[in-house]
Amino acid sequence: MSEVAITLEGWYALHDFRSMDWAAWRLASDKERSQALDELQSFLTEWNSVDENKQGSTAVYSIVGQKADFVFMHLRETLEELNEIETAFNKTLFAEFTQPAHSYVSVVELSNYVNSPGSDPLQNPEIVARLKPSLPKARHICFYPMNKRRSGNDNWYMLSMDDRRTMMRSHGMIGRKYAGKVKQIITGSVGFDDWEWGVTLFADDALQFKKLVYEMRFDEVSARFGDFGDFFVGNLLDSEKFVSMLKL
């Protein structure tokens, strides 16, 4: 049996993708739409407060294309808190005008492929900040799930720890080239969802998503061992932009 990678976990993550029922929204009365928008604004304000108090973090983005209309990405200390957020939102009038499009459950993860041997990573403020991050308010978001392949000679889990560590170090060097351009948050989902990891990227220039993912495709970790799910890409939604998107 190959040596198991030890992981560090931080905040739990929920990507909650929603589609608007535009027909129902258009047929609603002005009073109903006003009440629904008030409820939405109340939630956005509450989530901002959680962020400011460093008890979690939330990012809200519109989604380009037909997979969804918007996404709430929540980070919280426990799965119970994520469940409470989801349930509370579902009870609102605004939620009645939405339809679940997709969701992803995971937890912020760092592996020992990049940790320094013999050190306690939880004593490192930079590591703790990566485990419990404040989600950036960049102009654009990109989310996709991924697996490490388990097929014949291309079985990631049968490689030695040294081989995996070497390849992950090389893989990480590509990501470092995009420091300051792309913020990346890796969340582990083994046992939580259908894929093994979720990757969430934030950038002010959406073209950097394409450049980063494309360059990484040529690295052995992705080219030989990576399988990818659907990609979701979108634009930042603050309170004002959300209201503007919902105007008829």
C-alpha positions as CSV (number, residue, x, y, z in Angstrom):
1,M,0.0,0.0,0.0
2,S,1.3,3.4,-1.0
3,E,1.9,6.0,1.7
4,V,-1.2,8.1,2.3
5,A,-1.0,11.8,2.0
6,I,-1.8,13.6,5.2
7,T,-4.1,16.5,4.8
8,L,-5.0,19.6,6.8
9,E,-8.6,20.7,6.8
10,G,-10.1,24.1,7.5
11,W,-13.5,25.6,6.8
12,Y,-16.3,23.5,5.2
13,A,-17.4,24.7,1.8
14,L,-20.7,24.7,0.0
15,H,-21.1,25.9,-3.6
16,D,-24.8,26.5,-4.1
17,F,-25.7,27.1,-7.7
18,R,-29.2,28.4,-8.5
19,S,-31.2,29.2,-11.6
20,M,-33.9,31.9,-11.6
21,D,-37.5,31.0,-12.6
22,W,-37.8,34.1,-14.7
23,A,-41.4,33.3,-15.8
24,A,-42.5,33.1,-12.1
25,W,-40.5,36.3,-11.3
26,R,-42.1,38.2,-14.1
27,L,-45.6,37.1,-13.1
28,A,-45.1,38.0,-9.4
29,S,-46.6,41.2,-8.1
30,D,-44.5,44.2,-7.3
31,K,-45.1,43.6,-3.6
32,E,-43.9,40.0,-3.9
33,R,-40.8,41.0,-5.8
34,S,-40.1,43.8,-3.3
35,Q,-40.5,41.4,-0.3
36,A,-38.3,38.8,-2.0
37,L,-35.5,41.4,-2.7
38,D,-35.7,42.6,0.9
39,E,-35.1,39.0,2.1
40,L,-32.2,38.6,-0.3
41,Q,-30.6,41.8,0.9
42,S,-31.0,40.7,4.5
43,F,-29.1,37.5,3.8
44,L,-26.3,39.4,1.8
45,T,-25.9,41.8,4.8
46,E,-25.8,38.9,7.3
47,W,-23.2,37.0,5.2
48,N,-21.0,40.2,5.0
49,S,-21.2,40.5,8.8
50,V,-20.0,36.9,9.2
51,D,-17.1,37.7,6.8
52,E,-16.1,40.8,8.8
53,N,-16.1,38.9,12.0
54,K,-13.9,36.2,10.5
55,Q,-16.4,33.5,11.4
56,G,-16.7,32.3,7.8
57,S,-16.8,33.8,4.3
58,T,-19.3,34.0,1.4
59,A,-18.8,35.0,-2.2
60,V,-21.7,35.7,-4.6
61,Y,-21.3,35.5,-8.4
62,S,-23.5,35.4,-11.5
63,I,-22.8,32.5,-13.8
64,V,-22.4,32.9,-17.5
65,G,-24.1,30.3,-19.7
66,Q,-27.0,28.0,-19.1
67,K,-25.7,25.9,-16.2
68,A,-26.9,28.3,-13.6
69,D,-27.7,32.0,-13.0
70,F,-25.8,32.6,-9.8
71,V,-23.8,30.9,-7.1
72,F,-23.4,31.3,-3.4
73,M,-20.1,30.0,-2.2
74,H,-20.1,29.6,1.6
75,L,-17.2,28.8,3.9
76,R,-18.1,27.9,7.5
77,E,-16.6,26.2,10.6
78,T,-19.0,23.2,10.5
79,L,-21.3,21.3,8.2
80,E,-24.2,22.1,10.5
81,E,-23.7,25.8,9.7
82,L,-23.7,25.2,6.0
83,N,-26.9,23.2,6.4
84,E,-28.5,26.0,8.4
85,I,-27.6,28.6,5.7
86,E,-29.0,26.4,3.0
87,T,-32.2,25.7,4.9
88,A,-32.8,29.3,6.0
89,F,-32.4,30.5,2.4
90,N,-34.8,27.8,1.1
91,K,-37.5,29.1,3.4
92,T,-37.4,32.6,1.9
93,L,-39.8,34.0,-0.6
94,F,-36.9,34.8,-2.9
95,A,-35.9,31.1,-3.0
96,E,-39.3,30.2,-4.4
97,F,-38.3,32.0,-7.5
98,T,-35.1,29.9,-7.8
99,Q,-34.4,26.3,-8.8
100,P,-31.4,24.3,-7.5
101,A,-29.0,23.9,-10.5
102,H,-26.0,22.3,-8.9
103,S,-24.2,22.0,-5.5
104,Y,-20.8,20.9,-4.2
105,V,-19.9,20.1,-0.7
106,S,-16.2,20.0,0.4
107,V,-13.7,21.3,2.9
108,V,-10.7,23.6,2.4
109,E,-7.7,21.3,2.2
110,L,-3.9,21.5,2.2
111,S,-1.8,18.3,1.8
112,N,1.6,17.3,3.1
113,Y,3.0,17.4,-0.4
114,V,3.9,21.0,0.3
115,N,4.5,21.0,4.1
116,S,8.0,21.3,5.6
117,P,8.9,18.0,7.4
118,G,9.2,18.3,11.2
119,S,7.2,21.5,11.5
120,D,3.7,22.1,12.9
121,P,1.8,23.8,10.1
122,L,-1.0,24.9,12.4
123,Q,1.5,27.2,14.1
124,N,2.1,29.0,10.8
125,P,-0.2,32.0,10.4
126,E,0.1,31.7,6.6
127,I,-1.1,28.1,6.7
128,V,-4.0,28.9,9.0
129,A,-5.0,31.8,6.7
130,R,-5.1,29.4,3.8
131,L,-7.3,26.9,5.7
132,K,-9.7,29.6,6.8
133,P,-9.6,32.2,4.0
134,S,-11.6,35.3,3.4
135,L,-13.0,34.8,-0.1
136,P,-11.7,37.5,-2.4
137,K,-14.1,39.8,-4.2
138,A,-12.4,39.5,-7.5
139,R,-14.3,40.4,-10.7
140,H,-14.6,36.7,-11.8
141,I,-14.9,33.2,-10.5
142,C,-14.2,29.8,-12.0
143,F,-15.1,26.5,-10.3
144,Y,-14.6,22.9,-11.4
145,P,-14.3,19.5,-9.7
146,M,-11.5,17.0,-10.4
147,N,-10.2,13.5,-9.7
148,K,-6.8,11.9,-9.8
149,R,-7.0,9.1,-12.3
150,R,-7.0,5.4,-11.1
151,S,-6.5,3.6,-14.4
152,G,-3.8,0.9,-15.2
153,N,-0.4,2.5,-15.2
154,D,-1.9,5.9,-14.7
155,N,-3.0,5.2,-11.1
156,W,-2.1,8.2,-8.9
157,Y,-2.8,6.2,-5.8
158,M,-0.2,3.5,-6.6
159,L,2.7,6.0,-7.0
160,S,5.2,6.4,-4.2
161,M,5.1,9.4,-1.9
162,D,8.3,10.7,-3.4
163,D,7.0,10.5,-6.9
164,R,3.8,12.2,-6.0
165,R,5.6,14.9,-4.0
166,T,8.0,15.7,-6.8
167,M,5.2,16.0,-9.3
168,M,3.0,18.1,-7.0
169,R,5.9,20.4,-6.4
170,S,6.4,20.9,-10.1
171,H,2.6,21.4,-10.5
172,G,2.6,24.0,-7.8
173,M,5.4,26.0,-9.5
174,I,3.0,26.6,-12.4
175,G,0.4,28.0,-10.0
176,R,3.0,30.3,-8.5
177,K,3.6,32.0,-11.9
178,Y,0.0,33.3,-11.6
179,A,0.4,34.8,-8.1
180,G,-1.2,38.2,-8.0
181,K,-3.3,37.3,-11.0
182,V,-5.3,34.2,-9.8
183,K,-6.3,33.3,-6.3
184,Q,-6.9,29.5,-5.9
185,I,-8.7,27.7,-3.2
186,I,-8.6,23.9,-3.2
187,T,-11.3,22.0,-1.3
188,G,-11.3,18.2,-0.7
189,S,-14.5,16.3,-1.3
190,V,-13.5,12.6,-0.9
191,G,-16.5,11.1,1.0
192,F,-18.4,14.4,0.6
193,D,-19.3,14.7,-3.1
194,D,-19.0,12.9,-6.4
195,W,-15.5,14.2,-7.2
196,E,-12.3,14.2,-5.1
197,W,-11.5,17.9,-5.1
198,G,-13.1,21.2,-6.0
199,V,-11.0,24.0,-7.4
200,T,-12.2,27.6,-7.1
201,L,-10.3,30.3,-8.9
202,F,-10.7,34.1,-8.5
203,A,-9.3,36.7,-10.8
204,D,-9.9,40.3,-12.1
205,D,-9.0,39.1,-15.6
206,A,-11.1,36.1,-16.6
207,L,-8.6,35.2,-19.4
208,Q,-6.1,34.2,-16.7
209,F,-8.4,31.2,-15.9
210,K,-7.9,29.9,-19.5
211,K,-4.1,30.5,-19.4
212,L,-3.6,28.8,-16.0
213,V,-5.7,25.8,-16.7
214,Y,-4.3,25.3,-20.2
215,E,-0.7,25.5,-19.0
216,M,-1.4,23.0,-16.2
217,R,-2.8,20.6,-18.8
218,F,0.7,20.1,-20.1
219,D,2.1,19.2,-16.6
220,E,2.2,15.5,-15.9
221,V,-0.1,15.7,-12.9
222,S,-2.9,16.9,-15.1
223,A,-1.9,15.4,-18.4
224,R,-1.5,11.9,-17.1
225,F,-3.5,11.8,-13.9
226,G,-6.2,14.5,-14.0
227,D,-9.9,14.1,-14.8
228,F,-12.1,17.2,-14.8
229,G,-15.8,17.8,-14.4
230,D,-18.0,20.8,-15.5
231,F,-16.6,24.3,-15.4
232,F,-18.6,27.2,-14.0
233,V,-17.5,30.8,-14.7
234,G,-19.0,34.0,-13.7
235,N,-19.0,37.6,-12.6
236,L,-19.0,39.3,-9.1
237,L,-22.4,40.1,-7.7
238,D,-22.6,42.7,-5.0
239,S,-25.9,43.9,-3.6
240,E,-26.3,46.6,-6.3
241,K,-25.5,44.3,-9.2
242,F,-27.8,41.6,-7.9
243,V,-30.7,44.0,-7.7
244,S,-29.8,45.2,-11.2
245,M,-29.8,41.7,-12.6
246,L,-33.3,41.0,-11.2
247,K,-34.8,44.2,-12.6
248,L,-37.5,43.6,-15.2
